[in-house]
Amino acid sequence: MGRRPPGLALLGKAALTLGLVLLYYCFSIGITFYNKWLMKSFHFPLFMTLLHLLVIFLLSALTRALMHCCTKRSRVVLTWADYLRRVAPTALSTALDIGLSNWSFLYITVSLYTMTKSSAILFILLFSLIFKLEELRMALVLVVLLIAGGLFMFTYESTQFNMEGFALVLGASFLGGIRWTLTQMLMQKAELGLQNPIDTMFHLQPLMFLGLFPLFAVFEGLPLSTSEKLFRFHEAGLLLSVVGKLSLGGFLAFGLGFSEFLLVSRTSSLTLSIAGIFKEVCTLLLATHLLGDHLNLLNWVGFAVCLSGISLHVTLKAFSSKGEKESKLHKGTSSSPDLELLLRRSEAEEEEEEVVTELQH
C-alpha cells in the first residue's frame, strides 16, 4: 500500500485539528453557558460543583479501568504520603477555583465572568515568578500591563457590573494562579507518574471534594436541606430532573478536560493556546447575542487590549519553547514535555500518544 500524497495528508491533519478544536469549543463554551443557565433555577453552586467532582471521579476511574483492560498495564496509584503532601495543595486550590467560579454565576454575566477569568494569567505569572518557573522580563511586564489595563477598561462604567460576583471570580482567578503553578510542578515530577491527565483527575477529585465540602456545609448545607429542589422534594420526577441536569454538567466538565488533552496530544500546546484566545471571543459574542449581555465601546476596547496581552504571552511562550527544543537538539538530548501554564494540561509525551491511540482503537 503506497504512501498518501503530501497534500492529502496535510488536508487530513487540518481536518483532524479543526475537529478537535470544535470538540474543545463545544465542551468549554457549553459548560460555561450551561452552568449560567442552571444557576438561574438552582441556586446552590457549591453543591453542583461537588456533584461534578463525583461524576468526574467516576468517569476517570472508568477510563482508567478501560485503559488497563486494553493495554494490560497497571495505572499509577500514589502512596498516601505522596498523595497528601504533593497532591493536596493542588486539589484544594483547584476545588476553590472551580467552586468560586461557579458561585459567581449567581451574580455576574457570562461576559464579565469570561473577561475576569482571563486575568488568571496575571496570577499565574506572579506565582511562576515566586516559584522561579519564569524569569522576570520586560515582555512579561508588558503582558501584565496589557491584561490589567484591559480588565480595568472592561469593568469601568459597566452597566451590568456586580461587585460581589466580581470579587468571587477575581478570587477564583487568584486561586487559579496558584492552581496551575502547582499543577505544573505536580505533572512535571516524573517520579509521580501523573503526566496523563486522566490519572491526574482521578487522584485530584477525592481531595477536591473534601476540600470544598466544608465551604458547602457552611453556606449551602442548611438552605439545601430545607429546599424543595432536592431533599424536600414532592415529586420524584422533579428530583430526577434536577439530579440529571447537575450530572450533565459533570459530563461536560470531564469532556472539557479530556478534549483539552486530545487537542494537545494530537496537535500541540500552541494550538490549544490559540484556540483558547478565539474561544474567549466566541464566548463574548454568544453572550451578547444569546443572553443579552450589554457591552459598550470601552468594554470592547478593554477586551481587545486584554486579548492582545494574552496573545503576546502565547507568542513569547511559543518562541521560548522553540528555542529550548533547538538548544536541546543541538546538545543531542531529548526534549521533555513543556507544560504550558495557561493551557491547563501538559504537553503529551510519546507515552500519552500511545494511550490516546489505544483509546481510539
N, C-alpha and C positions, 0 to 999 in steps of 0.2 A: 504493500500500500504506500503510495507516494506521499510526499510532504505537501501540506496545503500551501497554496500561493501566499506570499507575504501580505498582499492586500486583503485576502480573505481572513488571514489570521489576525491582522490589525483590526478589521471590522468586528470580528468575534470578540476580541478583547475589549473594544469600545462598547459593544452591546452588553457585555458582562459588567463592565464598570457602571454603565448607565442603570442597569437593572439593580445592582447592589446599592447605588446611591438612592434610587427611588424607594427601595425597601427600607433603607435607613430613614428617609424623609417620612415615610408612612408611619413608622413607629415613633419617631421623635416628635414630629408635629402632632401626630394623632394623640399621644399621651398627654401633651400639653393642653390641647383643646378638650380632650375627654375629661381630664381632672377638673378643669374650669367648669365644664358643663355639669359634672356630678356635684360639685360644691354648691351649686345653686339650690339643690334639693336635699343634699346630705351634708350637714354642717359639722362633720367630725373628721377632719383631715388626718389627724394623728392615728385614729383607728383605721382609716383607709390605708395609710402607709404601712401599718403593722400587718394588715391582711395582704398587701402587696409583697411584703418581705416573706411572708409564709408561702405564698404562691411561687415566688422566685426560688426559694429554697427547695421546694418540692420538684420544680421543673429542672433545676440544676442537678439535683440528686438523680432524677430520672435520666437526664442526659449523660451523666457520669456512668450510670449503670449500662446504658446502651453502648457507650464508647468502650466500656470494659468487655461487654459481650462481643463487640465487633473486632476489637484488637487483641483481646485476651491479655491485656496489660493492666496491672493494678493501678488505680489512681492514687494520687498523693493524699496522705492523711497526716496532718501535723500532730506533733506531740502537744500535750496540754501546756507545757512550759512555753513553747514557741507560739502556741495559739493565743495565750493570754498576754504574753509580753509583746509580741510583734503584730498580731492581728487586731487586738482590742482597740488601740488608739485609732487605727484606720476605720474600724467598724463604727466606733462612737461618732467620729466626725462625719462619716458618710450618712449615718442614720439621722443626725441632727440637720445636716444639709438638706436631705430629702424631705424630712418632716416639716421643717420651717418653710421650705419652698411650697409644699402642698398647702400648708396653713395660710400662706399669703394669698392664695386664690380666693379666700373668703372676702378679701378687701380690695384687691387691685385688679386692673385689667391685664389681659394677656400681653398687650404691647409693653406696658410698664414692667411686667414681670420679665419678659424676654430681654428688654434693654438692660435692666438692673442685673440680671443673671450674667449678662455679657461682661459685666465688670469683675467677674470672678477672676479673670486673668490678672487683674491688679494684685489681688491677694496671693495668687499662685506665684507671681514674680516675686512678691515680698518674701514669702516663705522659702522660695527657691534660693534667694539671696541669703536668708538666715541659715539654711541648711547647706549652703555652699554648693548647690546644684547649678547655679548660674553665677556668672561674673558680672559685676556692675559695669555697664557700658552706656555711653551717651544714647545709643539707639534704644536701649531699654527705657531710659528716662523719657525719650520722645514717645514711646509706646504708652507709657503711663499717663503722660500729659494729654495725649490724644483721647484715650479712653475716658479718663476722668473728666476732661473738658466736654466730651460728647455726652456723657451721662448728666452733667450739670445742665447743659442746654436742653436735653430731652425732658428733664423733670422741671425745668424753670417755667413757671406760669402754666403748668399742665392743668387742663380743665378736669381731668379725672385722677388727680393725684390724691393718694391716701397715705398719711404718714405711718400709720400702724402697719399696713401691708408693706410699705416701702422698707420699714425697719426690719420686718421679718425676712424679706427676700435679700436685703443687704447683709443681714446676719448670716443667711444661708450662703451667700457668696463668700463671705469671710471664712466660714467653715469649709466651703468648697476649696478655698486656697490651701487650707490645712489638709483636707481630704486627698486632693490629687498629689500633693507633695509627698504625703505618707504612702499613697498608693504606688507612686513611682519607686520609692525606696523599698516597699514591700515586694513588688513584682520584679525588681531588678536583683533581689537576693536569690541567686541561682540555687543556693542550698535548700531553700524552702520549697522549690518546685511549683510555684504559683504563677508561672508565666502564662498558663492557659486561663483566660478569664472565666471559663466555666468552673474551674477549681476554685478560683478566687471568689466568685459569687457564692459558691457552696459553703465556703468557710466563713464568709463575712456575715451572711444573713442571720444566723442564730445570735451572734453578739450584737448585731444591729437591732434585732428585736428586743433583746434585754436592755439595751441602752436607751431605746426610745420609750419603752413601756412605762417607766416612772413619770415621764412628762405627760403621757396619755392619761395615766391614773389621776394625776393632779388636775388637769384641765378638762378632760373629757369623760373621766370614769363615771361620776355621778350623773351628769346630764345624759350620757348614752344609756345608762342603766334604767333611766326613767323615760326614755324616748320610745315612742310607738314605732319608730323606724326599725328597731331591732329587737330588743329584749322584751318589750311590752307590746308586741305586735298582736293584731286582732285577726289577721288573715295570713294563712301560710303562704299564699301566692305572693303577697306583698313582701314577706320576708325573703322568699326565694328570689324575687326580683332584685331586691337590694343587694343580697349576697352575690348574685350573678353579675350585677353591674360592678361591684367592688372587685370581684375576682378577675373580670375582664381587664381592669387596669393593671393587675399583676401580670397577666399575659403580655400586655403591651410593654411593661417595664422590662420583662425578661427578653422580649423580642428586640427591644432597643439595644440592650447590652450585647446580645448575640449578633445583631445586624452590624453594629459598630465593629465587632471582632471580624466578621466576614469581610467587611469592606476593607479593613486594614490588611488582613491576611491575603486577600486575593488581589489587592491593588497596592496601596501604600498609605502610610500615615499622612502624607501630604494631601492625598486625595480626600481623606476624611476631614482634614483641616479646611480645605477649600469648600467642600460640601457643607461644612458647618457654618461657614460665612453666608453662603447663599440660603441656607436654611433659615437664618435669622431674618433675612429679607422676606422670604416666603411667609414666615410666621406673622410678621407685622402686616403684610399685605392682606393675608387672610383675616387677621384680627380686625382690621378696619372695614373689610367688606362683609364678613360673616357676623361679627359680634358688635359692630357699630362703634369701635374704639375711635375716639376723636384725637387727631394729631394735627397741630398747626405747623407752619413752615419752620419755625425754630426747632420744633421737636424732630422733624425730618432731617434738618441740617445736623443736629446733635447726633442723630442715629448714623448719618453718613460719616461724621468725624470719628465716632466710636468704631465703626467698621473699618475705617482706614487704619486706625491703631491696631486692631486685631489682624488685619491683612499684613501690616508691616511686621508684626510679631511672627506670623506664619512664614513670611518670606525670609526673615532672619533665621528661623529655625531650619528652613529648607536648605539655605546656603551653609549653615553650620553643620547640618547632618551630612551634606555632600562633601564638605571639607574634611570631616572626620573619616568618612569612608575612603576618600582618596589617600589620606595620610596613612590609614591602616593598610591599604593595598600596597602603598609604596614601601612600607616596612615588612610586608609579607605576612601580616597577621590577619586572622579572620575577624569580621565585624560582629559586634554584639548588638542585641536589639536596642533600638533607640526609642525609649518611652517618651512620647510627646506629652508634655504637661497638660496641654489644652485638650488632648484628644480623649481622655478618659479610658484609654485602653493601650496596652503595649503593642509595639510593632512586632508582628509574628515572626518567630524563628522557624527554621525548617521543620521542626517537630510539630509546630502548630499547623503548618500547611498540610502535613500528613493527616492530622486529626480532622481537619475540615474535609479533606478528600475522603476519609473513611466515613464521615457522617453523611456525605453526599451519596456514597455508594451503599 
